Amino acid sequence: MKVAVFGATGRTGQAITRLLVDRGHTVRISYRDDAKLAKLFPEEVRAKLDARKGRIQDAQFVAEFVKDQDVVVSALGGISWFGTSTLTY
């Protein structure tokens, strides 16, 4: 199955992404920061990912990102426990 994951570098997104890869799915992830991606996912995991750098606020990026995917998963952050948005606009 082809699965697109938004928020793959967050805590929940990492777990979802690794589970999908371990189960043999084709996984496309969105990310914003090259260094964070490299830190969170070892090379052997990154080699199995279709990692695309972009922002969810970019409608064209989102449209292209979800194109031809069977499932889209959103593991995006929202409001923190302290009431501050964790999303950067």
N, CA, C and O atoms as CSV, one atom per row, in Angstrom:
chain,resi,resn,atom,element,x,y,z
A,1,MET,N,N,0.839,-1.164,0.000
A,1,MET,CA,C,0.000,0.000,0.000
A,1,MET,C,C,0.892,1.237,0.000
A,1,MET,O,O,1.938,1.250,0.649
A,2,LYS,N,N,0.488,2.261,-0.714
A,2,LYS,CA,C,1.211,3.531,-0.751
A,2,LYS,C,C,0.592,4.469,0.276
A,2,LYS,O,O,-0.593,4.796,0.205
A,3,VAL,N,N,1.414,4.898,1.236
A,3,VAL,CA,C,0.919,5.716,2.343
A,3,VAL,C,C,1.722,7.008,2.437
A,3,VAL,O,O,2.951,6.981,2.482
A,4,ALA,N,N,1.023,8.129,2.465
A,4,ALA,CA,C,1.648,9.439,2.662
A,4,ALA,C,C,1.460,9.837,4.118
A,4,ALA,O,O,0.362,9.730,4.664
A,5,VAL,N,N,2.544,10.299,4.746
A,5,VAL,CA,C,2.485,10.677,6.158
A,5,VAL,C,C,2.913,12.136,6.322
A,5,VAL,O,O,4.051,12.501,6.026
A,6,PHE,N,N,1.986,12.957,6.797
A,6,PHE,CA,C,2.320,14.320,7.199
A,6,PHE,C,C,2.711,14.267,8.671
A,6,PHE,O,O,2.069,13.568,9.455
A,7,GLY,N,N,3.749,14.992,9.054
A,7,GLY,CA,C,4.172,15.022,10.458
A,7,GLY,C,C,5.062,13.852,10.840
A,7,GLY,O,O,5.107,13.464,12.008
A,8,ALA,N,N,5.762,13.293,9.882
A,8,ALA,CA,C,6.571,12.090,10.125
A,8,ALA,C,C,7.753,12.324,11.062
A,8,ALA,O,O,8.295,11.362,11.606
A,9,THR,N,N,8.162,13.563,11.262
A,9,THR,CA,C,9.306,13.805,12.141
A,9,THR,C,C,8.893,14.104,13.575
A,9,THR,O,O,9.750,14.318,14.432
A,10,GLY,N,N,7.608,14.120,13.842
A,10,GLY,CA,C,7.132,14.263,15.216
A,10,GLY,C,C,7.137,12.904,15.911
A,10,GLY,O,O,7.382,11.878,15.277
A,11,ARG,N,N,6.872,12.903,17.189
A,11,ARG,CA,C,6.916,11.661,17.972
A,11,ARG,C,C,5.961,10.595,17.419
A,11,ARG,O,O,6.368,9.460,17.174
A,12,THR,N,N,4.709,10.964,17.228
A,12,THR,CA,C,3.733,10.005,16.720
A,12,THR,C,C,4.029,9.646,15.271
A,12,THR,O,O,3.941,8.480,14.885
A,13,GLY,N,N,4.376,10.633,14.480
A,13,GLY,CA,C,4.686,10.398,13.071
A,13,GLY,C,C,5.861,9.457,12.866
A,13,GLY,O,O,5.854,8.636,11.948
A,14,GLN,N,N,6.871,9.575,13.719
A,14,GLN,CA,C,8.015,8.658,13.628
A,14,GLN,C,C,7.574,7.216,13.851
A,14,GLN,O,O,7.965,6.314,13.109
A,15,ALA,N,N,6.765,7.010,14.872
A,15,ALA,CA,C,6.297,5.658,15.191
A,15,ALA,C,C,5.454,5.097,14.047
A,15,ALA,O,O,5.616,3.939,13.664
A,16,ILE,N,N,4.566,5.909,13.511
A,16,ILE,CA,C,3.729,5.471,12.390
A,16,ILE,C,C,4.592,5.128,11.185
A,16,ILE,O,O,4.406,4.088,10.555
A,17,THR,N,N,5.535,6.006,10.870
A,17,THR,CA,C,6.402,5.801,9.709
A,17,THR,C,C,7.206,4.513,9.841
A,17,THR,O,O,7.262,3.720,8.901
A,18,ARG,N,N,7.827,4.300,10.996
A,18,ARG,CA,C,8.626,3.081,11.193
A,18,ARG,C,C,7.761,1.820,11.104
A,18,ARG,O,O,8.181,0.819,10.525
A,19,LEU,N,N,6.567,1.867,11.671
A,19,LEU,CA,C,5.655,0.728,11.612
A,19,LEU,C,C,5.279,0.410,10.164
A,19,LEU,O,O,5.280,-0.753,9.759
A,20,LEU,N,N,4.959,1.441,9.391
A,20,LEU,CA,C,4.600,1.244,7.991
A,20,LEU,C,C,5.761,0.662,7.190
A,20,LEU,O,O,5.567,-0.253,6.389
A,21,VAL,N,N,6.958,1.186,7.401
A,21,VAL,CA,C,8.145,0.676,6.704
A,21,VAL,C,C,8.386,-0.781,7.095
A,21,VAL,O,O,8.629,-1.629,6.236
A,22,ASP,N,N,8.317,-1.065,8.394
A,22,ASP,CA,C,8.534,-2.433,8.876
A,22,ASP,C,C,7.542,-3.419,8.275
A,22,ASP,O,O,7.859,-4.592,8.076
A,23,ARG,N,N,6.343,-2.934,7.990
A,23,ARG,CA,C,5.302,-3.809,7.425
A,23,ARG,C,C,5.339,-3.857,5.897
A,23,ARG,O,O,4.479,-4.476,5.270
A,24,GLY,N,N,6.340,-3.202,5.301
A,24,GLY,CA,C,6.559,-3.315,3.869
A,24,GLY,C,C,5.773,-2.369,2.985
A,24,GLY,O,O,5.724,-2.558,1.769
A,25,HIS,N,N,5.160,-1.358,3.570
A,25,HIS,CA,C,4.419,-0.393,2.770
A,25,HIS,C,C,5.370,0.584,2.088
A,25,HIS,O,O,6.499,0.783,2.536
A,26,THR,N,N,4.909,1.181,1.017
A,26,THR,CA,C,5.633,2.249,0.345
A,26,THR,C,C,5.237,3.533,1.051
A,26,THR,O,O,4.068,3.917,1.036
A,27,VAL,N,N,6.212,4.205,1.674
A,27,VAL,CA,C,5.896,5.333,2.545
A,27,VAL,C,C,6.504,6.624,2.006
A,27,VAL,O,O,7.705,6.708,1.749
A,28,ARG,N,N,5.652,7.617,1.843
A,28,ARG,CA,C,6.067,8.968,1.447
A,28,ARG,C,C,5.889,9.853,2.669
A,28,ARG,O,O,4.820,9.863,3.279
A,29,ILE,N,N,6.923,10.591,3.027
A,29,ILE,CA,C,6.818,11.486,4.179
A,29,ILE,C,C,7.136,12.917,3.771
A,29,ILE,O,O,7.913,13.166,2.850
A,30,SER,N,N,6.519,13.841,4.477
A,30,SER,CA,C,6.855,15.250,4.296
A,30,SER,C,C,7.740,15.665,5.466
A,30,SER,O,O,7.590,15.177,6.586
A,31,TYR,N,N,8.650,16.562,5.183
A,31,TYR,CA,C,9.522,17.080,6.236
A,31,TYR,C,C,9.948,18.491,5.867
A,31,TYR,O,O,9.825,18.906,4.715
A,32,ARG,N,N,10.457,19.232,6.866
A,32,ARG,CA,C,10.898,20.609,6.636
A,32,ARG,C,C,12.392,20.797,6.826
A,32,ARG,O,O,12.978,21.703,6.234
A,33,ASP,N,N,13.019,19.958,7.641
A,33,ASP,CA,C,14.401,20.194,8.043
A,33,ASP,C,C,15.272,18.975,7.732
A,33,ASP,O,O,15.052,17.890,8.271
A,34,ASP,N,N,16.259,19.165,6.861
A,34,ASP,CA,C,17.147,18.066,6.452
A,34,ASP,C,C,17.881,17.440,7.635
A,34,ASP,O,O,17.971,16.217,7.745
A,35,ALA,N,N,18.402,18.287,8.515
A,35,ALA,CA,C,19.179,17.783,9.654
A,35,ALA,C,C,18.296,16.959,10.594
A,35,ALA,O,O,18.726,15.924,11.102
A,36,LYS,N,N,17.079,17.413,10.821
A,36,LYS,CA,C,16.167,16.681,11.703
A,36,LYS,C,C,15.798,15.329,11.094
A,36,LYS,O,O,15.743,14.320,11.798
A,37,LEU,N,N,15.551,15.311,9.802
A,37,LEU,CA,C,15.237,14.053,9.120
A,37,LEU,C,C,16.389,13.062,9.282
A,37,LEU,O,O,16.164,11.895,9.606
A,38,ALA,N,N,17.616,13.522,9.058
A,38,ALA,CA,C,18.791,12.657,9.174
A,38,ALA,C,C,18.992,12.168,10.609
A,38,ALA,O,O,19.413,11.032,10.830
A,39,LYS,N,N,18.694,13.022,11.570
A,39,LYS,CA,C,18.866,12.665,12.980
A,39,LYS,C,C,17.837,11.621,13.423
A,39,LYS,O,O,18.165,10.707,14.180
A,40,LEU,N,N,16.616,11.754,12.960
A,40,LEU,CA,C,15.526,10.900,13.435
A,40,LEU,C,C,15.427,9.545,12.741
A,40,LEU,O,O,15.007,8.558,13.345
A,41,PHE,N,N,15.817,9.507,11.468
A,41,PHE,CA,C,15.706,8.260,10.713
A,41,PHE,C,C,17.082,7.843,10.208
A,41,PHE,O,O,17.702,8.576,9.437
A,42,PRO,N,N,17.570,6.677,10.630
A,42,PRO,CA,C,18.865,6.194,10.145
A,42,PRO,C,C,18.838,6.008,8.621
A,42,PRO,O,O,17.771,5.878,8.021
A,43,GLU,N,N,19.994,5.997,8.023
A,43,GLU,CA,C,20.098,5.884,6.563
A,43,GLU,C,C,19.342,4.675,6.026
A,43,GLU,O,O,18.708,4.766,4.975
A,44,GLU,N,N,19.396,3.544,6.729
A,44,GLU,CA,C,18.705,2.350,6.224
A,44,GLU,C,C,17.185,2.528,6.195
A,44,GLU,O,O,16.505,1.892,5.389
A,45,VAL,N,N,16.654,3.376,7.055
A,45,VAL,CA,C,15.218,3.685,7.030
A,45,VAL,C,C,14.951,4.738,5.957
A,45,VAL,O,O,14.009,4.604,5.177
A,46,ARG,N,N,15.777,5.784,5.915
A,46,ARG,CA,C,15.585,6.846,4.914
A,46,ARG,C,C,15.638,6.289,3.493
A,46,ARG,O,O,14.951,6.793,2.604
A,47,ALA,N,N,16.445,5.259,3.276
A,47,ALA,CA,C,16.559,4.661,1.947
A,47,ALA,C,C,15.235,4.035,1.496
A,47,ALA,O,O,15.005,3.866,0.299
A,48,LYS,N,N,14.384,3.700,2.433
A,48,LYS,CA,C,13.095,3.079,2.119
A,48,LYS,C,C,11.964,4.098,2.013
A,48,LYS,O,O,10.829,3.737,1.702
A,49,LEU,N,N,12.268,5.362,2.268
A,49,LEU,CA,C,11.251,6.414,2.276
A,49,LEU,C,C,11.296,7.250,1.007
A,49,LEU,O,O,12.354,7.444,0.409
A,50,ASP,N,N,10.144,7.734,0.613
A,50,ASP,CA,C,10.049,8.769,-0.406
A,50,ASP,C,C,9.860,10.063,0.379
A,50,ASP,O,O,8.732,10.491,0.621
A,51,ALA,N,N,10.970,10.680,0.772
A,51,ALA,CA,C,10.940,11.864,1.625
A,51,ALA,C,C,10.910,13.117,0.757
A,51,ALA,O,O,11.759,13.310,-0.113
A,52,ARG,N,N,9.914,13.963,1.011
A,52,ARG,CA,C,9.739,15.185,0.221
A,52,ARG,C,C,9.693,16.400,1.134
A,52,ARG,O,O,8.880,16.493,2.053
A,53,LYS,N,N,10.589,17.316,0.847
A,53,LYS,CA,C,10.682,18.525,1.662
A,53,LYS,C,C,9.635,19.532,1.209
A,53,LYS,O,O,9.536,19.859,0.026
A,54,GLY,N,N,8.854,20.020,2.172
A,54,GLY,CA,C,7.841,21.007,1.845
A,54,GLY,C,C,7.028,21.387,3.062
A,54,GLY,O,O,7.245,20.877,4.161
A,55,ARG,N,N,6.093,22.287,2.850
A,55,ARG,CA,C,5.265,22.802,3.944
A,55,ARG,C,C,3.798,22.533,3.644
A,55,ARG,O,O,3.355,22.652,2.502
A,56,ILE,N,N,3.055,22.175,4.669
A,56,ILE,CA,C,1.635,21.880,4.472
A,56,ILE,C,C,0.828,23.129,4.136
A,56,ILE,O,O,-0.309,23.021,3.679
A,57,GLN,N,N,1.387,24.289,4.352
A,57,GLN,CA,C,0.695,25.520,4.009
A,57,GLN,C,C,0.748,25.800,2.496
A,57,GLN,O,O,0.067,26.697,2.000
A,58,ASP,N,N,1.549,25.036,1.790
A,58,ASP,CA,C,1.710,25.184,0.341
A,58,ASP,C,C,0.757,24.203,-0.350
A,58,ASP,O,O,1.028,23.004,-0.413
A,59,ALA,N,N,-0.355,24.723,-0.864
A,59,ALA,CA,C,-1.395,23.875,-1.464
A,59,ALA,C,C,-0.864,23.042,-2.628
A,59,ALA,O,O,-1.267,21.891,-2.798
A,60,GLN,N,N,0.021,23.603,-3.419
A,60,GLN,CA,C,0.581,22.867,-4.553
A,60,GLN,C,C,1.430,21.690,-4.059
A,60,GLN,O,O,1.366,20.594,-4.616
A,61,PHE,N,N,2.222,21.925,-3.013
A,61,PHE,CA,C,3.014,20.843,-2.432
A,61,PHE,C,C,2.112,19.722,-1.925
A,61,PHE,O,O,2.363,18.548,-2.195
A,62,VAL,N,N,1.063,20.085,-1.191
A,62,VAL,CA,C,0.151,19.084,-0.624
A,62,VAL,C,C,-0.527,18.286,-1.731
A,62,VAL,O,O,-0.614,17.062,-1.643
A,63,ALA,N,N,-1.005,18.958,-2.765
A,63,ALA,CA,C,-1.674,18.267,-3.868
A,63,ALA,C,C,-0.749,17.253,-4.532
A,63,ALA,O,O,-1.155,16.127,-4.819
A,64,GLU,N,N,0.479,17.652,-4.772
A,64,GLU,CA,C,1.450,16.745,-5.394
A,64,GLU,C,C,1.860,15.627,-4.435
A,64,GLU,O,O,2.066,14.488,-4.853
A,65,PHE,N,N,1.976,15.957,-3.158
A,65,PHE,CA,C,2.398,14.995,-2.142
A,65,PHE,C,C,1.410,13.839,-2.010
A,65,PHE,O,O,1.830,12.691,-1.869
A,66,VAL,N,N,0.124,14.114,-2.053
A,66,VAL,CA,C,-0.888,13.067,-1.853
A,66,VAL,C,C,-1.287,12.370,-3.155
A,66,VAL,O,O,-2.014,11.377,-3.129
A,67,LYS,N,N,-0.822,12.879,-4.271
A,67,LYS,CA,C,-1.172,12.303,-5.573
A,67,LYS,C,C,-0.743,10.838,-5.638
A,67,LYS,O,O,0.386,10.495,-5.289
A,68,ASP,N,N,-1.647,9.992,-6.084
A,68,ASP,CA,C,-1.401,8.556,-6.298
A,68,ASP,C,C,-1.147,7.758,-5.019
A,68,ASP,O,O,-0.616,6.649,-5.083
A,69,GLN,N,N,-1.514,8.300,-3.870
A,69,GLN,CA,C,-1.357,7.566,-2.612
A,69,GLN,C,C,-2.667,6.847,-2.279
A,69,GLN,O,O,-3.747,7.351,-2.587
A,70,ASP,N,N,-2.572,5.679,-1.656
A,70,ASP,CA,C,-3.764,4.935,-1.244
A,70,ASP,C,C,-4.341,5.479,0.060
A,70,ASP,O,O,-5.556,5.489,0.258
A,71,VAL,N,N,-3.454,5.929,0.944
A,71,VAL,CA,C,-3.847,6.407,2.266
A,71,VAL,C,C,-3.032,7.645,2.600
A,71,VAL,O,O,-1.853,7.730,2.258
A,72,VAL,N,N,-3.661,8.607,3.267
A,72,VAL,CA,C,-2.961,9.793,3.769
A,72,VAL,C,C,-3.142,9.822,5.281
A,72,VAL,O,O,-4.266,9.772,5.781
A,73,VAL,N,N,-2.022,9.903,6.009
A,73,VAL,CA,C,-2.040,9.946,7.466
A,73,VAL,C,C,-1.564,11.325,7.910
A,73,VAL,O,O,-0.537,11.815,7.440
A,74,SER,N,N,-2.311,11.945,8.812
A,74,SER,CA,C,-1.883,13.202,9.400
A,74,SER,C,C,-1.484,12.968,10.849
A,74,SER,O,O,-2.315,12.635,11.694
A,75,ALA,N,N,-0.198,13.150,11.118
A,75,ALA,CA,C,0.320,13.075,12.483
A,75,ALA,C,C,0.861,14.448,12.869
A,75,ALA,O,O,1.839,14.567,13.606
A,76,LEU,N,N,0.200,15.475,12.352
A,76,LEU,CA,C,0.637,16.848,12.603
A,76,LEU,C,C,0.346,17.259,14.035
A,76,LEU,O,O,-0.649,16.844,14.631
A,77,GLY,N,N,1.230,18.077,14.570
A,77,GLY,CA,C,1.010,18.627,15.896
A,77,GLY,C,C,-0.087,19.676,15.844
A,77,GLY,O,O,-0.497,20.125,14.774
A,78,GLY,N,N,-0.539,20.046,17.004
A,78,GLY,CA,C,-1.573,21.061,17.078
A,78,GLY,C,C,-1.263,22.028,18.182
A,78,GLY,O,O,-0.312,22.806,18.100
A,79,ILE,N,N,-2.056,21.979,19.200
A,79,ILE,CA,C,-1.866,22.855,20.350
A,79,ILE,C,C,-1.115,22.076,21.426
A,79,ILE,O,O,-1.478,20.946,21.755
A,80,SER,N,N,-0.075,22.685,21.965
A,80,SER,CA,C,0.699,22.019,23.013
A,80,SER,C,C,-0.067,22.079,24.337
A,80,SER,O,O,-1.088,22.758,24.443
A,81,TRP,N,N,0.431,21.373,25.326
A,81,TRP,CA,C,-0.168,21.381,26.654
A,81,TRP,C,C,-0.183,22.787,27.250
A,81,TRP,O,O,-0.976,23.082,28.144
A,82,PHE,N,N,0.690,23.642,26.753
A,82,PHE,CA,C,0.801,24.984,27.306
A,82,PHE,C,C,-0.010,26.003,26.518
A,82,PHE,O,O,0.068,27.202,26.788
A,83,GLY,N,N,-0.801,25.527,25.528
A,83,GLY,CA,C,-1.680,26.401,24.772
A,83,GLY,C,C,-1.027,27.148,23.635
A,83,GLY,O,O,-1.640,28.046,23.058
A,84,THR,N,N,0.208,26.801,23.294
A,84,THR,CA,C,0.915,27.450,22.212
A,84,THR,C,C,0.902,26.542,20.991
A,84,THR,O,O,1.167,25.345,21.108
A,85,SER,N,N,0.604,27.083,19.851
A,85,SER,CA,C,0.586,26.283,18.628
A,85,SER,C,C,1.985,25.762,18.339
A,85,SER,O,O,2.971,26.486,18.482
A,86,THR,N,N,2.061,24.511,17.936
A,86,THR,CA,C,3.344,23.939,17.556
A,86,THR,C,C,3.551,24.030,16.042
A,86,THR,O,O,4.608,23.651,15.537
A,87,LEU,N,N,2.559,24.525,15.325
A,87,LEU,CA,C,2.682,24.703,13.885
A,87,LEU,C,C,3.319,26.051,13.581
A,87,LEU,O,O,3.029,27.042,14.252
A,88,THR,N,N,4.172,26.095,12.589
A,88,THR,CA,C,4.810,27.339,12.168
A,88,THR,C,C,4.155,27.783,10.868
A,88,THR,O,O,4.131,27.035,9.891
A,89,TYR,N,N,3.632,28.985,10.860
A,89,TYR,CA,C,2.970,29.486,9.650
A,89,TYR,C,C,3.848,30.453,8.910
A,89,TYR,O,O,3.452,30.974,7.868
